[in-house]
């Protein structure tokens, strides 16, 4: 029977399976988006690398390192997503969903290291005479801006639909790349219009790219490290879970609710307050009903650990009528 009457709505990132024909499979959605991003980054990286070398634009070469680094990162993420979907086993009773966070933290360090190398090379090239990039390099930089901005909007939609923080972070990485490409475009345009007197603009654009890559890498590392340390989930998700649980007519309150993120999934620990006069069997039944309902309403919850607390906490004092 349906004994829940909830006035609030679950976050948009969670799909209510009762109101749709099927629950969203976040792994399938995110994997598809990652594969599209991989193809785009790999193609852009190769084109920019060739264009930068042939066109004598170090800014394009630096930006190609960004795209190729993103390709390597995406390969690692795809492998991590595959590992994360493995079922629990004897050695990993909680599953393998943390594989994504472990991969992300290591990739972040690699991204920062590559950006430092690019930045150092850009500084070294200041004051060194080199050929002017031809006009056609502008077309490569301009196309890069359009493609990266399109990938940002696509992955942001996927991230919001699946509740994938990793995909939304990846979307912002594409937005960062688009801004980097815009910096490269401006630098190349300055050289094309001003000639030798603006030759330094190529190196300045390279430094902007390197700085943006380092910033993105640091943010990615902080996010993945926070996830690995079992940080509490977003307030709106925690509040929605609390309201769904307390809507059960025999639940008097929620004493404790911890929700931690692990990859694309969540684990919840909830302490429910129930009538202290209930039998163990009755309390056990209530706990299972709440757990089943939460798993049904929030498909990205991998598991819910329910603990029962007596309500009220202390035994009410005996009245005169009771004594008699």
C-alpha positions in Angstrom: 0.0 0.0 0.0 1.1 3.6 -0.5 1.3 5.3 2.8 3.6 8.2 1.7 2.3 11.7 1.4 5.2 13.9 0.5 4.8 17.6 -0.2 8.3 18.2 -1.5 9.8 17.0 -4.7 13.0 14.9 -5.1 15.9 16.7 -6.7 15.8 16.7 -10.5 18.9 14.5 -10.7 16.8 11.6 -9.4 14.1 9.9 -11.4 10.9 8.8 -9.7 10.5 5.3 -11.2 6.8 5.3 -10.5 6.3 8.2 -12.9 8.4 6.9 -15.7 8.6 3.7 -17.7 12.0 2.9 -16.5 14.7 4.3 -14.2 17.6 6.2 -15.7 20.7 4.1 -15.8 23.3 6.8 -14.9 26.3 4.6 -15.9 24.9 4.1 -19.4 24.2 7.8 -19.8 27.5 9.0 -18.4 29.5 6.4 -20.4 27.8 7.5 -23.7 28.6 11.1 -22.9 32.2 10.3 -22.0 32.6 8.4 -25.3 31.4 11.4 -27.3 33.7 13.7 -25.3 36.6 11.3 -25.9 36.0 11.3 -29.7 35.7 15.2 -29.8 38.8 15.8 -27.6 40.9 13.3 -29.5 40.0 14.8 -32.8 40.5 18.4 -31.6 43.8 17.5 -29.9 45.2 16.0 -33.1 44.0 18.9 -35.3 45.3 21.6 -32.9 48.7 19.8 -32.5 49.2 19.6 -36.2 48.0 23.1 -36.8 50.2 24.5 -34.0 53.3 22.8 -35.3 52.7 23.6 -38.9 51.4 27.1 -38.2 54.1 27.9 -35.6 51.6 28.7 -32.8 52.6 27.5 -29.4 49.3 28.5 -28.0 47.6 26.0 -30.3 50.1 23.3 -29.2 49.4 24.1 -25.6 45.7 23.9 -26.1 46.2 20.5 -27.9 48.0 19.2 -24.8 44.8 20.2 -22.9 42.6 18.3 -25.3 44.9 15.2 -25.5 45.2 15.3 -21.7 41.4 15.3 -21.5 41.3 12.3 -23.8 43.6 10.4 -21.5 41.5 11.4 -18.5 38.3 10.3 -20.2 39.9 6.8 -21.0 40.7 6.5 -17.3 37.2 7.5 -16.3 35.6 5.1 -18.8 37.7 2.2 -17.3 36.8 3.4 -13.8 33.1 3.4 -14.7 33.4 -0.2 -15.9 35.1 -1.2 -12.7 32.5 0.8 -10.6 29.7 -1.3 -12.0 31.1 -4.6 -10.8 28.8 -6.2 -8.2 30.0 -6.4 -4.5 32.2 -9.4 -3.7 33.8 -10.9 -0.6 36.7 -8.4 -0.6 34.5 -5.4 -1.6 31.1 -5.8 0.1 30.2 -2.2 -0.6 30.9 -2.6 -4.3 33.5 -0.9 -6.5 31.9 2.6 -7.0 34.9 4.4 -5.5 37.0 3.4 -8.5 35.7 6.6 -10.2 37.0 8.9 -7.4 40.3 7.2 -7.2 40.8 7.5 -11.0 39.7 11.1 -10.9 42.2 12.1 -8.2 45.1 10.6 -10.0 44.1 12.1 -13.4 43.8 15.5 -11.7 47.5 15.3 -10.6 48.5 14.3 -14.1 46.6 17.3 -15.6 48.2 19.8 -13.3 51.7 18.4 -14.1 51.1 18.7 -17.8 49.9 22.3 -17.4 53.0 23.2 -15.4 55.2 21.9 -18.3 53.2 23.9 -20.8 53.4 27.0 -18.7 57.2 26.7 -18.2 57.7 26.2 -22.0 55.6 29.4 -22.7 57.7 31.4 -20.2 60.9 30.1 -21.8 59.7 31.2 -25.3 59.2 34.9 -24.2 61.7 37.0 -26.1 62.6 34.2 -28.5 62.1 35.0 -32.1 59.8 32.6 -34.0 57.6 32.7 -37.1 54.2 34.3 -37.1 51.2 31.9 -37.1 49.3 32.0 -40.4 45.7 33.3 -40.6 44.2 29.8 -41.0 45.1 29.0 -37.4 42.3 31.3 -36.4 39.8 28.9 -37.9 41.1 26.1 -35.8 40.9 28.1 -32.6 37.4 29.4 -33.5 36.1 26.0 -34.3 37.5 24.8 -31.0 35.5 27.4 -29.1 32.2 26.4 -30.7 32.8 22.6 -30.2 33.8 22.9 -26.6 30.9 25.2 -25.7 28.5 22.7 -27.4 30.0 19.8 -25.3 29.5 21.9 -22.2 25.8 22.2 -22.8 25.4 18.6 -23.7 27.3 17.1 -20.7 25.6 19.6 -18.3 22.2 18.2 -19.5 23.4 14.6 -19.0 24.8 15.5 -15.6 21.6 17.1 -14.4 19.5 14.3 -15.7 21.5 11.5 -14.1 22.7 13.4 -11.0 26.3 12.8 -11.9 28.5 15.4 -10.3 31.5 14.0 -12.2 29.7 14.6 -15.5 28.7 18.2 -14.5 32.3 18.8 -13.4 33.4 17.5 -16.8 31.0 19.9 -18.4 32.6 22.8 -16.6 35.9 21.5 -17.8 34.6 21.9 -21.4 33.5 25.4 -20.5 37.0 26.1 -19.2 38.4 24.7 -22.4 36.1 26.9 -24.4 37.4 30.0 -22.6 41.0 28.8 -23.1 40.3 28.4 -26.8 38.9 31.9 -26.8 42.1 33.2 -25.3 44.1 31.4 -28.0 41.8 32.9 -30.6 42.3 36.4 -29.3 46.0 35.9 -29.1 46.2 34.7 -32.7 43.9 37.5 -33.8 46.2 40.0 -32.2 49.2 38.6 -34.0 47.4 38.4 -37.3 46.3 42.1 -37.0 49.4 43.6 -35.3 52.2 41.5 -36.7 55.6 41.2 -35.0 54.8 43.8 -32.3 52.2 41.4 -30.9 54.2 38.2 -31.2 54.2 37.9 -27.4 50.4 37.4 -27.5 50.9 33.7 -28.4 52.9 33.1 -25.3 50.5 35.1 -23.1 47.6 33.0 -24.5 49.6 29.8 -23.7 50.1 31.0 -20.1 46.3 31.6 -19.8 45.6 28.1 -21.0 48.1 26.6 -18.6 46.7 28.6 -15.7 43.2 27.5 -16.5 44.3 23.8 -16.8 46.0 24.0 -13.4 42.9 25.6 -11.8 40.6 22.8 -13.3 43.0 20.1 -12.1 43.0 21.5 -8.6 39.2 21.7 -8.4 38.9 18.1 -9.8 41.4 16.8 -7.2 39.5 18.6 -4.4 36.2 17.2 -5.5 37.4 13.6 -5.8 39.4 13.8 -2.6 36.3 15.1 -0.7 34.3 12.2 -2.1 36.9 9.7 -1.0 36.7 11.1 2.5 32.9 10.5 2.7 31.7 14.1 2.8 28.0 14.6 3.4 25.9 14.8 0.2 24.2 18.0 -0.9 21.7 19.5 1.5 18.7 19.3 -1.0 19.3 15.5 -1.5 19.6 14.9 2.3 16.5 16.9 3.0 14.5 15.0 0.3 15.5 11.7 1.7 14.6 12.9 5.2 11.1 14.0 4.1 10.4 10.8 2.3 11.4 8.7 5.3 9.5 10.8 7.9 6.3 10.6 5.7 5.8 7.0 6.9 2.9 7.2 9.3 4.7 5.1 12.0 8.0 7.0 11.8 8.0 9.7 14.6 11.2 11.4 13.4 14.6 11.1 11.9 17.3 11.4 14.5 20.4 11.0 12.2 20.8 10.9 8.4 24.2 10.5 6.8 24.4 10.3 3.0 27.8 9.8 1.3 28.6 9.8 -2.4 30.5 6.9 -3.9 31.1 7.4 -7.7 27.7 7.8 -9.3 25.9 6.2 -6.4 25.0 7.1 -2.8 24.9 5.2 0.5 22.6 6.4 3.3 22.7 5.7 7.1 19.4 6.7 8.7 18.2 6.5 12.3 14.4 6.3 12.5 12.5 7.1 15.7 9.5 4.7 16.2 7.1 4.0 19.0 9.1 2.4 21.8 6.2 0.0 22.5 6.5 -1.8 19.1 7.9 -5.3 19.0 11.3 -6.0 17.4 9.4 -7.7 14.5 7.2 -4.6 14.0 10.1 -2.2 14.0 12.0 -4.4 11.6 9.1 -4.3 9.2 8.9 -0.5 9.4 12.6 -0.2 8.7 12.4 -2.5 5.7 9.4 -0.6 4.3 11.2 2.8 4.6 14.4 1.3 3.1 12.6 -0.2 0.1 10.7 3.0 -0.5 13.8 5.1 -0.5 15.6 2.8 -2.9 12.5 2.9 -5.1 12.3 6.7 -5.1 16.0 7.4 -5.4 17.5 5.0 -8.0 21.0 6.2 -7.3 20.9 5.0 -3.7 23.0 1.9 -3.7 22.0 0.9 -0.1 20.3 2.3 3.0 21.3 1.2 6.5 18.4 1.7 8.8 18.7 1.9 12.6 15.7 2.2 14.9 15.6 4.6 17.9 12.8 4.4 20.6 10.4 7.3 20.7 10.1 9.0 23.1 13.6 8.5 24.3 12.7 8.0 27.9 9.9 5.8 29.3 7.0 8.2 30.2 6.5 8.4 34.0 3.7 6.2 35.3 0.4 8.1 36.0 -1.9 7.6 39.0 -4.3 5.6 36.9 -1.5 3.3 35.7 -0.4 2.8 39.3 -3.8 1.8 40.4 
